[in-house]
């Protein structure tokens, strides 16, 4: 048998999806799966998006420009201006989802062996994309005890070496739901400028910020116009993950030229997805407010319910729709597998993402899971009931 690539063999499996075969087996047995593992909202996509999809009237579904349809880029720049993020259409490159945006940003900015400093826990695919680019993750560990607040800037400075090329943040954060303050971003900005680093800022969850302070984007940082690379996506804010449209936004012209070479190599982002995304930007204020309020309600219900279960702890997330939860078990991944393979309560079981996969720090997060509160409250209530009984049954059967 031919030898497979070492890169592929070393790439970690996604903690979000790697237990999916076990969930499928349980479902085939008639067990209802309460999927808390993945950020797939159960809310409907906007009427504007669905109308645009159903109204496509073309004889040919052609390639678009490699950097995206011009009218979509113009609409996106209008969207950012609503948040006082002043960018032009020329600063935007449309990608096949936020995931491709991260990968192309890494490939365009990083050489093999370059180091990226990332607060952990972090979105698991950052690790995979960094490995694909040949880059090295240098983690700064955030702690559940203080709600995963940004570690002191001194911890970042300790990690800076001649190979350091960038800092990456996700704001609001996936998987923790933490929202970085303007003051924290200004401190990072000083490090970035002083050491001439890139600042990758994943702001996919911008619409879901539950603090009283106005949202502050990395693109609003003073004097960092050449440093900041914003990663974005329409997937979450418009409940349309499947159209696979995201973007890279940067004022760094040389960087955009680099990104475009990769974009041309992959030809173009999805045409149909771009048509739907452009229409979505005109989504009504009422739709966005309903979605926002729904997540606040679900967050409060779920987190309060989690903290009522003996031995379970979840900080109150202030953004996105995730929380990292500490469980009273030694190995959360084994518990998650057990729930899918061996356990059900009233014909139901839970599917959670083991949080160790969101860390590159050895042994970190072993007793934690990431939970997405993307299900309606009735399902979240069932999930809490299943979790409470599952933990009791797990310990009663001799597991630790």
Secondary structure, DSSP 8 states (H G I E B T S, - for coil): -----HHHHHS---TTTTTHHHHHHHHHTT-EEEE-SS----S---HHHHHHHHT---S------TT--HHHHHHHHHHHHHTT----GGGEEEESHHHHHHHHHHHHH--TT-EEEEEES--HHHHHHHHHHT-EEEEEE--GGGTT----HHHHHHH--TTEEEEEEESS-TTT-----HHHHHHHHHHHHHHT-EEEEE-TTTT-B-SSS----GGGSTT-TTTEEEEEESTTTTT-GGG--EEEE-S-HHHHHHHHHHHHHT----HHHHHHHHHHTT--HHHHHHHHHHHHHHHHHHHHHHHTSTT-EE----BTTEEEEE-SSS-HHHHHHHHHHT--BTTEEEE-EEGGGG--STTTTTTEEEEE--S-HHHHHHHHHHHHHHHHHHHHTT--
